[in-house]
Amino acid sequence: MQVLVPSRENLDIAVYEEAVPGSAVIRLPRDDSPRAHLTARPFMHASRPVGPLRRALESTPPRADAVISYSCRTSHLGEEVARIWKLPHLVRAHNVDSEFFRVLARNSSGPRAVAYELEYHKLRLAELSMHHSPLITCIADISLEDHNWRRTRASIPTFHLPPFLPVGALTAPTGTGSAGTEPAPPGRKPAPRDSAGKKLIFVGSLDTPTNIEALRWFLGGCWPTIRVRHPDATFQVVGRRPEEGLAAWLGGFEGVELHTDVPSVAGYLATATLSVNPMRSGSGVNIKAIEAMAAGTPVVSTPTGSRGLGWTPGTHLLVAEDAGAFADAACSLLEQPWKAAEIGTAGQAYVLQELDHTALIGRIQEHLTPA
């Protein structure tokens, strides 16, 4: 297998080769100069030129049976590989890229909003081209809603391919959860997890506008209600690269803890009473919600945060739209440990079954195999 990595810096090739044994890693130069913003192509395409890729392909013998591009942002590179090496090509879409930039434009102001809006229109045109490209065999959307949006617009085959379960979750026995509780015998309720105190957790990158928007909504509209009903409750915000001023802002709320750039979130999920997923915008599937469910941690989510998979609200997770209902849902799990255990166990069983690696790889092979 060969892994193409666009980067403006020298790479530690050994890290990639260790992560994917037997792979050949090809570094592609990345252009982040202002001129990459001044073309008719999306910045993600202009900053990843195909010229160096052509030269790399000509000097590297094929060691692959198919091409997988991650999102519209890199599909133009995959098309070049498919053309030169004559390989089937799957685009793995994690969201509707243009929609992501439209949300950024709506949530920004000034020159930044203009830049995001321009990138949105450029990506819309790129998606139109991708949907009808003869160099793409199929498109696999991570979200069911995104697949339904795309299949009415594309002339090439599209299908829904849920996210692969995080690798760490595969080592946890089904039904036990990260807290190590035993699965309940048939006909008996699962036991509440052994967590110290009433801990709520949010996991996500802390420099992503949609995540910051979610935190502001939760802390402004939900957390005060939860603290009135449960003064001993704590809220752990766990993530990478906190934006400037975030720590000071979070410090103004009682019971809120910030944990940044931690080696692993597993320990935090293991001791959390519940995980909140208060997303207000965005597309695709929220991987952190899946990671929490795989750990056996019950999840309370907004409808936006629970998009993408066929799970059942009230069984696999709790879903609430407005701040009052969201706070009530979180409090119900704090007040009813057995309910929290039932939701956590059902959610864990669902993701372990539906996101099984072997089954998902089989679907990829099926769509890439010529009829």
Number of C-alpha atoms within 10 A of each C-alpha: 14 16 16 15 16 19 15 14 10 9 15 8 13 11 10 15 15 10 9 14 10 10 15 16 18 17 19 21 19 19 19 15 10 10 11 19 19 11 12 16 17 23 21 20 24 20 21 24 18 19 12 13 21 15 10 15 15 11 9 12 9 15 11 12 13 19 26 23 21 15 20 28 21 17 25 24 23 25 27 19 24 21 15 12 18 15 20 22 26 27 25 21 23 21 21 23 21 23 17 18 21 20 19 22 21 12 15 16 12 8 10 13 18 14 16 22 20 18 22 22 18 19 27 17 15 21 22 13 14 22 21 15 16 15 21 25 23 25 28 26 29 25 26 20 17 22 22 14 13 21 17 9 13 18 14 16 16 22 20 21 23 22 24 19 20 16 10 12 22 14 8 16 14 19 22 21 26 24 19 15 16 15 16 15 8 7 6 8 14 24 17 19 24 14 13 9 13 19 21 23 23 25 23 21 20 21 15 14 17 21 21 18 15 20 23 15 17 21 18 13 16 21 24 16 18 22 17 10 14 14 13 13 20 21 23 19 21 22 19 17 12 19 13 10 8 13 14 9 10 17 12 9 14 15 16 18 16 15 15 15 13 11 8 11 17 16 12 21 30 20 20 27 29 29 25 26 28 30 23 18 19 22 21 26 24 22 16 19 24 26 22 31 30 32 32 35 32 31 28 28 25 22 18 20 24 26 19 23 20 13 16 14 16 12 15 23 24 23 23 20 14 15 19 14 14 26 21 16 19 26 19 14 21 22 13 11 17 16 19 27 25 21 26 32 30 23 27 27 19 19 24 23 12 17 18 15 16 9 12 17 12 10 14 16 11 11 19 17 11 8 5
